[in-house]
Amino acid sequence: MSWNDSNVARLRDLWDQGLPTAQIGKLLGFTKNAVVGKAHRIGLERRPSPIRRTVIKPDRKKARSPIMPKLNFEATKEEIKETPKTQQNFQPVIKNLFTKHIKRGCEWPKGHPDESDFKFCGKDRFEDKPYCLEHCAVAYVIPEKEETEKQQITQSI
């Protein structure tokens, strides 16, 4: 069914009566969206939204983000033994950002993670890097240096 003059005239009458767009669509044989679109194109007066708006909008960040406790998984076995068996209230761990973290050894993997003899290098770390000096030389390659080495190799051939 298409919009003809009689349908448009009837749409204007029903629109002025204040009928909902879905009901107008059923009476005229069109969908609700077709009625809304035609009303917009012929310039009928806009209607207020049927969705009720609250005066004060709730803070969405507070409503959506629950407070998650920070768990300390780096506790040693000795610290676990020292804790008494009595009931304690939960206290989240507060990290001090100004103290240095516990330094672990080099994290360069040796072997395949699926194999039983898989381990990490474990040597002392180099400065603030996760690897020892030997593995830093492998992991952190300066691109300019790499390109010049390739050029030197190609020129020597």
FIKOLZA-1660 file (N, C-alpha, C; in steps of 0.1 Angstrom, whole numbers, plus 5000, padded with zeros to 4 digits):
% residues 157
   i   px   py   pz ch aa at
   1 5008 4988 5000  A  M  N
   1 5000 5000 5000  A  M CA
   1 5009 5012 5000  A  M  C
   2 5005 5022 4992  A  S  N
   2 5014 5034 4991  A  S CA
   2 5006 5046 4997  A  S  C
   3 5013 5057 5000  A  W  N
   3 5008 5069 5006  A  W CA
   3 5001 5077 4994  A  W  C
   4 4987 5078 4995  A  N  N
   4 4980 5087 4986  A  N CA
   4 4974 5098 4994  A  N  C
   5 4967 5107 4987  A  D  N
   5 4962 5119 4994  A  D CA
   5 4952 5116 5005  A  D  C
   6 4944 5106 5003  A  S  N
   6 4934 5103 5013  A  S CA
   6 4941 5097 5026  A  S  C
   7 4952 5089 5024  A  N  N
   7 4959 5083 5035  A  N CA
   7 4966 5094 5043  A  N  C
   8 4972 5104 5035  A  V  N
   8 4979 5115 5042  A  V CA
   8 4969 5124 5049  A  V  C
   9 4957 5126 5044  A  A  N
   9 4947 5135 5051  A  A CA
   9 4943 5127 5064  A  A  C
  10 4941 5114 5062  A  R  N
  10 4936 5107 5074  A  R CA
  10 4948 5106 5085  A  R  C
  11 4960 5105 5080  A  L  N
  11 4972 5106 5089  A  L CA
  11 4972 5119 5097  A  L  C
  12 4970 5130 5090  A  R  N
  12 4970 5143 5097  A  R CA
  12 4959 5144 5107  A  R  C
  13 4947 5139 5104  A  D  N
  13 4936 5139 5114  A  D CA
  13 4939 5130 5126  A  D  C
  14 4943 5118 5124  A  L  N
  14 4946 5109 5135  A  L CA
  14 4958 5115 5143  A  L  C
  15 4968 5121 5137  A  W  N
  15 4979 5127 5144  A  W CA
  15 4975 5138 5153  A  W  C
  16 4966 5146 5148  A  D  N
  16 4960 5158 5156  A  D CA
  16 4952 5153 5167  A  D  C
  17 4946 5141 5166  A  Q  N
  17 4938 5135 5177  A  Q CA
  17 4947 5130 5188  A  Q  C
  18 4960 5128 5185  A  G  N
  18 4969 5124 5195  A  G CA
  18 4971 5109 5197  A  G  C
  19 4966 5101 5187  A  L  N
  19 4967 5087 5187  A  L CA
  19 4982 5082 5186  A  L  C
  20 4985 5071 5193  A  P  N
  20 4999 5066 5192  A  P CA
  20 5002 5062 5177  A  P  C
  21 5014 5063 5174  A  T  N
  21 5018 5060 5160  A  T CA
  21 5016 5045 5156  A  T  C
  22 5017 5036 5165  A  A  N
  22 5014 5022 5162  A  A CA
  22 4999 5020 5159  A  A  C
  23 4991 5027 5166  A  Q  N
  23 4976 5026 5164  A  Q CA
  23 4972 5032 5151  A  Q  C
  24 4979 5044 5147  A  I  N
  24 4976 5050 5134  A  I CA
  24 4980 5041 5123  A  I  C
  25 4992 5034 5125  A  G  N
  25 4997 5025 5115  A  G CA
  25 4987 5013 5113  A  G  C
  26 4981 5008 5124  A  K  N
  26 4971 4997 5122  A  K CA
  26 4959 5002 5115  A  K  C
  27 4954 5014 5118  A  L  N
  27 4942 5019 5112  A  L CA
  27 4944 5022 5097  A  L  C
  28 4956 5026 5093  A  L  N
  28 4959 5029 5079  A  L CA
  28 4965 5018 5071  A  L  C
  29 4970 5007 5078  A  G  N
  29 4976 4996 5071  A  G CA
  29 4991 4998 5069  A  G  C
  30 4997 5006 5077  A  F  N
  30 5012 5008 5076  A  F CA
  30 5019 5004 5089  A  F  C
  31 5032 5003 5088  A  T  N
  31 5039 5000 5101  A  T CA
  31 5041 5013 5109  A  T  C
  32 5044 5012 5121  A  K  N
  32 5046 5023 5130  A  K CA
  32 5057 5032 5124  A  K  C
  33 5068 5026 5120  A  N  N
  33 5079 5033 5114  A  N CA
  33 5076 5041 5102  A  N  C
  34 5067 5035 5093  A  A  N
  34 5063 5042 5081  A  A CA
  34 5054 5054 5085  A  A  C
  35 5046 5053 5095  A  V  N
  35 5038 5065 5100  A  V CA
  35 5047 5076 5105  A  V  C
  36 5057 5072 5113  A  V  N
  36 5066 5082 5119  A  V CA
  36 5074 5089 5108  A  V  C
  37 5079 5081 5098  A  G  N
  37 5087 5087 5087  A  G CA
  37 5078 5096 5078  A  G  C
  38 5066 5092 5075  A  K  N
  38 5057 5101 5067  A  K CA
  38 5054 5114 5075  A  K  C
  39 5051 5112 5088  A  A  N
  39 5048 5124 5096  A  A CA
  39 5059 5134 5096  A  A  C
  40 5071 5129 5096  A  H  N
  40 5083 5137 5096  A  H CA
  40 5085 5144 5083  A  H  C
  41 5083 5136 5072  A  R  N
  41 5084 5142 5058  A  R CA
  41 5074 5153 5055  A  R  C
  42 5062 5151 5060  A  I  N
  42 5052 5161 5057  A  I CA
  42 5052 5172 5067  A  I  C
  43 5060 5172 5077  A  G  N
  43 5062 5183 5086  A  G CA
  43 5052 5183 5098  A  G  C
  44 5046 5172 5102  A  L  N
  44 5037 5173 5113  A  L CA
  44 5045 5176 5126  A  L  C
  45 5037 5181 5136  A  E  N
  45 5043 5185 5148  A  E CA
  45 5049 5174 5156  A  E  C
  46 5061 5175 5161  A  R  N
  46 5068 5165 5168  A  R CA
  46 5061 5162 5181  A  R  C
  47 5061 5150 5185  A  R  N
  47 5055 5146 5198  A  R CA
  47 5066 5143 5209  A  R  C
  48 5062 5145 5221  A  P  N
  48 5072 5142 5232  A  P CA
  48 5075 5127 5232  A  P  C
  49 5086 5124 5236  A  S  N
  49 5090 5109 5237  A  S CA
  49 5082 5102 5248  A  S  C
  50 5077 5090 5246  A  P  N
  50 5070 5083 5256  A  P CA
  50 5079 5078 5267  A  P  C
  51 5092 5078 5265  A  I  N
  51 5101 5074 5275  A  I CA
  51 5102 5084 5286  A  I  C
  52 5100 5080 5298  A  R  N
  52 5101 5090 5310  A  R CA
  52 5115 5092 5313  A  R  C
  53 5119 5105 5314  A  R  N
  53 5133 5108 5318  A  R CA
  53 5132 5113 5333  A  R  C
  54 5142 5109 5340  A  T  N
  54 5143 5113 5354  A  T CA
  54 5151 5127 5354  A  T  C
  55 5148 5134 5365  A  V  N
  55 5154 5147 5366  A  V CA
  55 5169 5146 5368  A  V  C
  56 5173 5137 5378  A  I  N
  56 5187 5135 5381  A  I CA
  56 5191 5122 5375  A  I  C
  57 5201 5123 5366  A  K  N
  57 5206 5111 5360  A  K CA
  57 5215 5103 5369  A  K  C
  58 5213 5090 5370  A  P  N
  58 5222 5083 5379  A  P CA
  58 5236 5082 5374  A  P  C
  59 5246 5081 5382  A  D  N
  59 5260 5081 5378  A  D CA
  59 5263 5067 5373  A  D  C
  60 5264 5065 5360  A  R  N
  60 5265 5052 5353  A  R CA
  60 5278 5045 5357  A  R  C
  61 5289 5053 5360  A  K  N
  61 5302 5046 5363  A  K CA
  61 5300 5039 5377  A  K  C
  62 5294 5045 5386  A  K  N
  62 5292 5039 5399  A  K CA
  62 5283 5027 5398  A  K  C
  63 5273 5028 5390  A  A  N
  63 5263 5017 5389  A  A CA
  63 5269 5005 5382  A  A  C
  64 5278 5007 5373  A  R  N
  64 5283 4996 5365  A  R CA
  64 5296 4990 5370  A  R  C
  65 5304 4997 5378  A  S  N
  65 5317 4991 5382  A  S CA
  65 5317 4988 5397  A  S  C
  66 5315 4975 5400  A  P  N
  66 5316 4971 5414  A  P CA
  66 5331 4972 5419  A  P  C
  67 5332 4974 5431  A  I  N
  67 5346 4975 5437  A  I CA
  67 5351 4961 5439  A  I  C
  68 5362 4958 5432  A  M  N
  68 5368 4945 5432  A  M CA
  68 5380 4946 5442  A  M  C
  69 5381 4936 5451  A  P  N
  69 5392 4936 5460  A  P CA
  69 5405 4933 5453  A  P  C
  70 5416 4938 5458  A  K  N
  70 5429 4935 5452  A  K CA
  70 5435 4923 5460  A  K  C
  71 5438 4912 5453  A  L  N
  71 5443 4900 5459  A  L CA
  71 5458 4900 5458  A  L  C
  72 5464 4895 5469  A  N  N
  72 5479 4894 5469  A  N CA
  72 5483 4880 5466  A  N  C
  73 5487 4877 5454  A  F  N
  73 5490 4863 5450  A  F CA
  73 5505 4861 5451  A  F  C
  74 5513 4871 5455  A  E  N
  74 5527 4870 5456  A  E CA
  74 5532 4867 5470  A  E  C
  75 5523 4863 5479  A  A  N
  75 5526 4860 5493  A  A CA
  75 5534 4847 5493  A  A  C
  76 5545 4847 5501  A  T  N
  76 5553 4835 5502  A  T CA
  76 5547 4825 5512  A  T  C
  77 5551 4812 5511  A  K  N
  77 5546 4802 5520  A  K CA
  77 5548 4805 5535  A  K  C
  78 5559 4811 5538  A  E  N
  78 5562 4815 5552  A  E CA
  78 5552 4824 5557  A  E  C
  79 5548 4834 5549  A  E  N
  79 5538 4844 5554  A  E CA
  79 5525 4837 5556  A  E  C
  80 5521 4827 5548  A  I  N
  80 5509 4821 5549  A  I CA
  80 5508 4813 5562  A  I  C
  81 5520 4806 5566  A  K  N
  81 5520 4799 5578  A  K CA
  81 5519 4807 5591  A  K  C
  82 5523 4820 5590  A  E  N
  82 5523 4829 5602  A  E CA
  82 5509 4834 5605  A  E  C
  83 5500 4834 5595  A  T  N
  83 5487 4839 5598  A  T CA
  83 5479 4830 5607  A  T  C
  84 5473 4836 5617  A  P  N
  84 5465 4828 5627  A  P CA
  84 5452 4823 5621  A  P  C
  85 5447 4812 5626  A  K  N
  85 5435 4805 5621  A  K CA
  85 5422 4812 5625  A  K  C
  86 5423 4823 5633  A  T  N
  86 5410 4830 5637  A  T CA
  86 5404 4837 5626  A  T  C
  87 5391 4840 5628  A  Q  N
  87 5383 4847 5617  A  Q CA
  87 5388 4861 5616  A  Q  C
  88 5390 4866 5604  A  Q  N
  88 5395 4879 5602  A  Q CA
  88 5385 4886 5592  A  Q  C
  89 5384 4899 5593  A  N  N
  89 5377 4907 5584  A  N CA
  89 5386 4909 5571  A  N  C
  90 5379 4909 5560  A  F  N
  90 5387 4911 5547  A  F CA
  90 5392 4925 5546  A  F  C
  91 5405 4926 5544  A  Q  N
  91 5411 4939 5542  A  Q CA
  91 5419 4939 5528  A  Q  C
  92 5415 4947 5519  A  P  N
  92 5421 4947 5506  A  P CA
  92 5436 4952 5507  A  P  C
  93 5444 4946 5499  A  V  N
  93 5459 4950 5499  A  V CA
  93 5460 4963 5492  A  V  C
  94 5467 4972 5498  A  I  N
  94 5469 4986 5492  A  I CA
  94 5483 4986 5488  A  I  C
  95 5486 4988 5475  A  K  N
  95 5499 4988 5469  A  K CA
  95 5505 5002 5471  A  K  C
  96 5517 5003 5475  A  N  N
  96 5524 5016 5476  A  N CA
  96 5532 5017 5463  A  N  C
  97 5528 5027 5455  A  L  N
  97 5534 5029 5442  A  L CA
  97 5548 5034 5442  A  L  C
  98 5552 5039 5454  A  F  N
  98 5565 5046 5455  A  F CA
  98 5576 5036 5459  A  F  C
  99 5573 5024 5464  A  T  N
  99 5583 5014 5467  A  T CA
  99 5586 5006 5455  A  T  C
 100 5598 5000 5455  A  K  N
 100 5602 4992 5444  A  K CA
 100 5596 4978 5445  A  K  C
 101 5592 4972 5434  A  H  N
 101 5586 4959 5434  A  H CA
 101 5597 4948 5437  A  H  C
 102 5592 4937 5442  A  I  N
 102 5601 4926 5445  A  I CA
 102 5607 4921 5431  A  I  C
 103 5620 4921 5431  A  K  N
 103 5627 4918 5418  A  K CA
 103 5628 4902 5417  A  K  C
 104 5623 4897 5406  A  R  N
 104 5624 4883 5403  A  R CA
 104 5635 4881 5393  A  R  C
 105 5638 4869 5389  A  G  N
 105 5649 4867 5380  A  G CA
 105 5644 4869 5365  A  G  C
 106 5653 4866 5356  A  C  N
 106 5651 4868 5342  A  C CA
 106 5639 4859 5338  A  C  C
 107 5630 4865 5330  A  E  N
 107 5617 4858 5326  A  E CA
 107 5618 4852 5312  A  E  C
 108 5630 4850 5307  A  W  N
 108 5632 4844 5294  A  W CA
 108 5628 4829 5295  A  W  C
 109 5619 4825 5287  A  P  N
 109 5615 4811 5288  A  P CA
 109 5625 4801 5282  A  P  C
 110 5627 4790 5288  A  K  N
 110 5636 4779 5283  A  K CA
 110 5628 4767 5282  A  K  C
 111 5627 4762 5269  A  G  N
 111 5619 4751 5266  A  G CA
 111 5605 4755 5262  A  G  C
 112 5596 4745 5260  A  H  N
 112 5582 4747 5256  A  H CA
 112 5573 4746 5269  A  H  C
 113 5563 4755 5270  A  P  N
 113 5554 4755 5282  A  P CA
 113 5547 4742 5284  A  P  C
 114 5545 4734 5274  A  D  N
 114 5538 4721 5275  A  D CA
 114 5548 4710 5280  A  D  C
 115 5561 4712 5280  A  E  N
 115 5570 4702 5284  A  E CA
 115 5572 4702 5299  A  E  C
 116 5576 4691 5304  A  S  N
 116 5578 4690 5319  A  S CA
 116 5590 4698 5324  A  S  C
 117 5600 4699 5316  A  D  N
 117 5612 4706 5320  A  D CA
 117 5612 4721 5317  A  D  C
 118 5601 4727 5314  A  F  N
 118 5600 4741 5311  A  F CA
 118 5603 4749 5323  A  F  C
 119 5611 4760 5321  A  K  N
 119 5615 4769 5332  A  K CA
 119 5619 4783 5326  A  K  C
 120 5622 4792 5335  A  F  N
 120 5626 4805 5331  A  F CA
 120 5641 4806 5334  A  F  C
 121 5648 4816 5327  A  C  N
 121 5663 4817 5328  A  C CA
 121 5666 4819 5343  A  C  C
 122 5661 4829 5350  A  G  N
 122 5663 4831 5364  A  G CA
 122 5675 4839 5368  A  G  C
 123 5684 4843 5358  A  K  N
 123 5695 4851 5362  A  K CA
 123 5691 4865 5366  A  K  C
 124 5700 4873 5372  A  D  N
 124 5696 4887 5377  A  D CA
 124 5692 4895 5365  A  D  C
 125 5681 4903 5367  A  R  N
 125 5676 4912 5357  A  R CA
 125 5685 4923 5354  A  R  C
 126 5684 4929 5342  A  F  N
 126 5692 4940 5338  A  F CA
 126 5683 4953 5340  A  F  C
 127 5688 4962 5348  A  E  N
 127 5680 4974 5351  A  E CA
 127 5666 4971 5354  A  E  C
 128 5657 4978 5347  A  D  N
 128 5642 4976 5349  A  D CA
 128 5636 4967 5339  A  D  C
 129 5644 4960 5332  A  K  N
 129 5639 4950 5322  A  K CA
 129 5635 4937 5328  A  K  C
 130 5627 4929 5321  A  P  N
 130 5623 4916 5326  A  P CA
 130 5633 4905 5323  A  P  C
 131 5644 4909 5316  A  Y  N
 131 5654 4899 5312  A  Y CA
 131 5667 4902 5317  A  Y  C
 132 5676 4892 5317  A  C  N
 132 5690 4894 5320  A  C CA
 132 5697 4902 5309  A  C  C
 133 5710 4906 5311  A  L  N
 133 5717 4913 5300  A  L CA
 133 5718 4905 5287  A  L  C
 134 5721 4892 5288  A  E  N
 134 5722 4884 5277  A  E CA
 134 5709 4883 5269  A  E  C
 135 5698 4881 5275  A  H  N
 135 5685 4880 5268  A  H CA
 135 5680 4894 5264  A  H  C
 136 5684 4905 5271  A  C  N
 136 5680 4918 5266  A  C CA
 136 5686 4921 5252  A  C  C
 137 5698 4916 5250  A  A  N
 137 5705 4918 5238  A  A CA
 137 5697 4911 5226  A  A  C
 138 5691 4900 5229  A  V  N
 138 5683 4893 5219  A  V CA
 138 5669 4900 5218  A  V  C
 139 5663 4904 5229  A  A  N
 139 5649 4909 5229  A  A CA
 139 5648 4923 5223  A  A  C
 140 5657 4931 5227  A  Y  N
 140 5656 4945 5224  A  Y CA
 140 5666 4949 5213  A  Y  C
 141 5662 4948 5200  A  V  N
 141 5671 4951 5189  A  V CA
 141 5668 4965 5184  A  V  C
 142 5678 4973 5182  A  I  N
 142 5675 4987 5177  A  I CA
 142 5673 4985 5162  A  I  C
 143 5662 4990 5157  A  P  N
 143 5659 4988 5142  A  P CA
 143 5670 4994 5133  A  P  C
 144 5675 5006 5136  A  E  N
 144 5685 5012 5128  A  E CA
 144 5698 5003 5127  A  E  C
 145 5702 4997 5138  A  K  N
 145 5713 4989 5139  A  K CA
 145 5711 4976 5130  A  K  C
 146 5699 4971 5131  A  E  N
 146 5695 4959 5123  A  E CA
 146 5696 4962 5108  A  E  C
 147 5691 4974 5104  A  E  N
 147 5691 4977 5090  A  E CA
 147 5706 4979 5085  A  E  C
 148 5714 4986 5093  A  T  N
 148 5728 4988 5089  A  T CA
 148 5735 4975 5087  A  T  C
 149 5733 4965 5096  A  E  N
 149 5739 4952 5096  A  E CA
 149 5735 4945 5083  A  E  C
 150 5722 4946 5079  A  K  N
 150 5717 4939 5067  A  K CA
 150 5724 4945 5055  A  K  C
 151 5725 4959 5055  A  Q  N
 151 5732 4965 5044  A  Q CA
 151 5746 4961 5042  A  Q  C
 152 5753 4960 5054  A  Q  N
 152 5767 4956 5054  A  Q CA
 152 5769 4942 5048  A  Q  C
 153 5759 4933 5052  A  I  N
 153 5760 4919 5047  A  I CA
 153 5758 4919 5032  A  I  C
 154 5747 4926 5027  A  T  N
 154 5744 4926 5013  A  T CA
 154 5756 4932 5005  A  T  C
 155 5763 4943 5011  A  Q  N
 155 5774 4949 5003  A  Q CA
 155 5786 4940 5003  A  Q  C
 156 5788 4932 5013  A  S  N
 156 5800 4923 5013  A  S CA
 156 5798 4911 5003  A  S  C
 157 5786 4908 5000  A  I  N
 157 5783 4897 4990  A  I CA
 157 5785 4902 4977  A  I  C
% end
